[in-house]
Amino acid sequence: MRKKFEYKTLQEREALMKEHADWYFVEEHNLIDGNFLIFTDTIEEPLTYISIPKAEYYAMKQSDIEIKQAIAELTKLIASS
């Protein structure tokens, strides 16, 4: 579970960090709308990015389009019966 807390001053930020020291600090957002600290109670696996050849990417994209079209056709068929 994630928890998000807003802070306005550095003192509030430090207090939140101390108050939630038993949680894992995962993100900090400094936005126009405010400053936020985000904590989680579980360790999250980091994202892993991979590279694939362009041809393989476009083949997968085309396959995805074909699957979506087939689902749409099946949905129409079911709805009309």
C-alpha positions in Angstrom: 0.0 0.0 0.0 1.2 3.5 -0.8 0.7 6.6 1.3 1.1 10.2 0.0 1.7 13.2 2.3 1.8 16.8 1.4 4.3 19.2 3.1 4.9 22.9 2.9 8.1 23.5 4.7 11.4 21.6 5.1 10.6 21.1 8.7 7.3 19.4 7.8 9.2 17.2 5.3 11.7 16.1 7.9 8.9 15.4 10.4 7.1 13.2 7.8 10.4 11.4 7.1 10.9 10.7 10.8 7.2 9.8 11.4 7.1 7.3 8.6 10.6 5.8 9.1 9.1 2.3 9.4 7.8 2.7 5.7 9.9 2.7 2.5 10.4 6.2 1.0 9.8 5.8 -2.8 9.1 9.1 -4.4 9.0 12.9 -3.9 7.0 15.2 -6.1 7.6 18.9 -6.1 4.8 20.3 -8.1 2.9 23.6 -8.6 0.1 22.1 -6.6 2.4 21.3 -3.7 5.2 19.1 -2.4 4.5 15.4 -1.7 6.3 12.5 -0.2 5.2 9.0 -1.1 5.9 5.9 1.1 5.1 2.2 0.7 4.9 -0.7 3.1 6.5 -3.1 0.7 9.7 -3.1 -1.3 8.8 -2.5 -5.0 10.7 -4.2 -7.8 12.4 -1.6 -10.0 11.2 -1.4 -13.6 13.4 -3.0 -16.2 13.5 -1.5 -19.6 14.5 -3.6 -22.6 15.3 -2.9 -26.2 13.7 -4.9 -29.0 14.4 -4.7 -32.8 12.1 -2.3 -34.6 10.7 -5.0 -36.9 9.8 -7.1 -33.8 8.1 -4.1 -32.2 6.0 -3.4 -35.3 5.1 -7.1 -35.6 3.8 -7.1 -32.0 1.9 -3.9 -32.6 0.2 -5.3 -35.7 -0.6 -8.5 -33.8 -2.2 -6.4 -31.0 -4.3 -4.5 -33.5 -5.5 -7.8 -35.1 -6.4 -9.2 -31.7 -8.4 -6.0 -30.8 -10.2 -6.2 -34.1 -11.1 -9.9 -33.5 -12.4 -9.1 -30.0 -14.5 -6.3 -31.4 -16.0 -8.6 -34.1 -16.7 -11.3 -31.5 -18.3 -8.8 -29.2 -20.6 -7.7 -32.0 -21.4 -11.3 -32.8 -22.3 -12.1 -29.2 -24.4 -8.9 -28.9 -26.4 -9.7 -32.1 -27.2 -13.3 -31.0 
